[in-house]
Amino acid sequence: MSRIQSTFAALSANNKKALITFITAGDPAPALTVPLMHAMVAGGVDILELGVPFSDPMAEGPVIQRACERALKFNIGMRDVFAFVRQFRERDSKTPVVLMGYANPIERMGADAFIASAREAGVDGTIVVDYPPEECEEFAGKMRDAGMDPIFLLSPTSTEARIEQVGRVSSGFSYYVSLKGVTGAGSIDTAEVAERVAAIRKHVKLPIGVGFGIRDGATAKAIASVADAVVIGSRIIQELENTPQERAVEAVQAFVTGIRQAMDS
């Protein structure tokens, strides 16, 4: 059983939902990445998504685009991301870390080399936005063989055939993108999300996380009532943008603590 699977099993046994948070590796400064990861765990986060900076993040709205631009100014690449995970693992051997990004950096490194390096660093899964499940079954199989979870996105426009494909090749959890658009855009219709999650559960027997557009405790609590996990990214990046770097770690921990409390209330 992977760390992600164990985390969801433990949460379910305690009638709790997972809080999953996203930051971009290297943003707002490389020295803050690992302290931010530890702070989010201290604030009640169950699974960490670490964004791999990329020059053309097609699914991201302006907030995470800016985060990628800031990280790339520090020349943060895949090997730096692995180094952050290794450093995080020196103090935390339990919290799952999922790398989220795009195919190009993986293809440039080579899938086998990426999987081997990810496993060595202590990575638990990947979300590769532009890896459709029907085109990367081999990659997904190699990830599972290495003890890591390939996680795929579903959206409001996903067909039943695509949902079935995701149910077949994914593991760990499935990520439902609640909005038609990019990260950080729009507001969530909880009733519509509940309807779509119910339809997904007919074919996907994994926990389902919901992200895009979750910005506060009230929304997180509402989504947690219909899904297995709440995913927050852009709102955390905004917290980093609006806070002096010397207070960034404290501010992010306080924010996620509020979200966790709202979900558990």
Residue pairs with C-beta under 8 A, 6 or more apart in sequence:
1 9
2 96
2 124
2 125
2 147
2 148
2 149
2 171
2 172
3 94
3 95
3 96
3 124
4 47
4 96
4 98
4 124
4 125
4 149
4 172
4 173
5 149
5 171
5 172
7 18
7 46
7 47
7 95
7 96
8 18
8 173
8 207
8 228
8 229
11 17
11 18
11 46
12 207
12 228
16 263
16 264
17 224
17 227
17 228
17 229
17 230
17 263
18 46
18 47
18 173
18 207
18 209
18 228
18 229
18 230
19 44
19 45
19 46
19 47
19 220
19 229
19 230
19 232
19 256
19 259
19 260
19 263
20 45
20 46
20 47
20 48
20 49
20 98
20 209
20 211
20 229
20 230
20 231
20 232
21 40
21 45
21 47
21 48
21 49
21 231
21 232
21 233
21 236
21 256
22 49
22 50
22 51
22 64
22 100
22 211
22 231
22 232
22 233
22 236
22 237
23 33
23 36
23 37
23 40
23 48
23 49
23 50
23 51
23 67
23 233
23 236
23 237
23 240
23 252
24 50
24 51
24 53
24 64
24 67
24 68
24 70
24 71
24 237
25 33
25 50
25 51
25 52
25 53
25 71
25 76
25 80
25 81
25 84
26 33
26 53
26 70
26 71
26 72
26 74
26 76
26 80
27 33
27 53
27 67
27 68
27 70
27 71
27 237
27 240
28 67
28 70
28 240
28 241
28 245
28 248
29 74
29 245
30 74
30 76
30 80
32 245
32 248
32 249
33 50
33 84
34 84
34 87
34 88
35 249
36 240
36 248
36 249
36 252
37 48
37 50
37 84
37 88
37 92
37 97
38 88
38 91
38 92
39 249
39 250
39 252
39 253
39 256
40 48
40 252
40 253
40 256
41 48
41 92
41 95
42 253
43 252
43 253
43 254
43 255
43 256
43 257
43 260
44 256
44 257
44 259
44 260
44 261
45 95
45 256
45 260
46 95
46 96
46 229
47 95
47 96
47 97
47 98
47 229
48 95
48 96
48 97
48 98
49 98
49 99
49 100
49 127
49 231
49 233
50 81
50 84
50 85
50 97
50 98
50 99
50 100
51 64
51 67
51 68
51 99
51 100
51 101
51 233
52 78
52 81
52 99
52 100
52 101
52 102
52 105
53 67
53 68
53 71
53 72
53 76
53 77
53 101
54 68
54 101
54 102
54 104
54 105
55 68
55 72
56 102
57 64
57 65
57 68
57 101
57 102
57 129
58 102
58 129
58 130
59 129
59 177
59 182
59 183
60 68
60 182
60 183
60 184
61 181
61 182
61 183
61 184
61 185
61 234
62 184
63 183
63 184
63 234
63 237
63 238
63 241
64 183
64 184
64 233
64 234
64 237
66 237
66 241
67 237
67 240
77 105
78 105
78 106
78 109
78 114
78 117
79 117
81 99
82 117
82 118
82 120
82 121
82 123
83 121
85 97
85 99
85 121
85 122
85 123
86 121
86 122
88 97
88 122
89 121
89 122
93 122
96 124
96 125
97 122
97 123
97 124
98 123
98 124
98 125
98 126
98 127
98 149
98 151
98 172
99 118
99 123
99 125
99 126
99 127
100 126
100 127
100 128
100 129
101 127
101 128
101 129
102 128
102 129
102 130
103 128
103 129
103 130
103 131
106 114
106 128
109 117
111 139
111 142
112 142
115 139
115 142
115 143
115 146
115 148
116 146
118 126
118 146
118 148
119 146
119 147
119 148
123 148
124 148
124 149
124 172
125 143
125 148
125 149
125 150
125 151
125 171
125 172
126 143
126 148
126 149
126 150
126 151
127 151
127 152
127 153
127 175
128 136
128 150
129 153
131 139
131 152
132 152
133 140
133 152
133 162
133 165
133 166
133 168
133 169
133 170
134 165
136 150
136 169
137 169
139 150
140 150
140 169
140 170
140 171
141 169
143 149
143 150
144 150
144 171
149 170
149 171
149 172
149 173
150 169
150 170
150 171
150 172
151 170
151 171
151 172
151 173
151 174
151 175
152 166
152 169
152 170
152 174
152 175
153 175
153 176
153 177
154 162
154 163
154 166
154 174
154 175
154 176
154 177
154 200
154 204
155 176
155 177
155 180
156 177
156 178
156 179
156 180
156 192
156 196
157 180
158 166
160 203
163 199
163 200
163 202
163 203
163 204
164 203
166 174
166 203
166 204
167 174
167 203
167 204
167 205
167 206
170 204
170 206
171 206
172 206
173 206
173 207
173 208
173 209
173 228
173 229
174 200
174 204
174 206
174 207
174 208
174 209
175 208
175 209
175 210
175 211
175 231
176 193
176 196
176 197
176 200
176 208
176 209
176 210
176 211
176 227
177 211
177 212
178 188
178 193
178 196
178 210
178 211
178 212
178 213
178 214
178 223
179 185
179 186
179 188
179 212
179 213
181 212
182 212
183 211
183 212
183 233
183 234
184 212
184 213
184 233
184 234
184 235
185 212
185 213
186 212
186 213
187 213
188 210
188 212
188 213
188 214
188 219
188 222
188 223
190 219
190 222
190 223
190 225
190 226
193 210
193 223
193 226
193 227
194 226
197 208
197 210
197 226
197 227
200 208
201 208
207 228
207 229
208 227
208 228
208 229
209 227
209 228
209 229
209 230
209 231
210 223
210 226
210 227
210 229
210 230
210 231
211 230
211 231
211 232
211 233
212 231
213 219
214 220
214 223
214 230
214 231
214 232
214 235
215 232
215 234
215 235
216 235
216 259
216 262
217 258
217 259
217 261
217 262
217 263
218 262
220 230
220 232
220 259
220 262
220 263
221 262
221 263
221 265
223 230
224 230
224 263
230 259
230 263
232 256
232 259
235 255
236 252
236 255
236 256
239 248
239 251
239 252
239 255
240 248
240 251
240 252
243 251
243 252
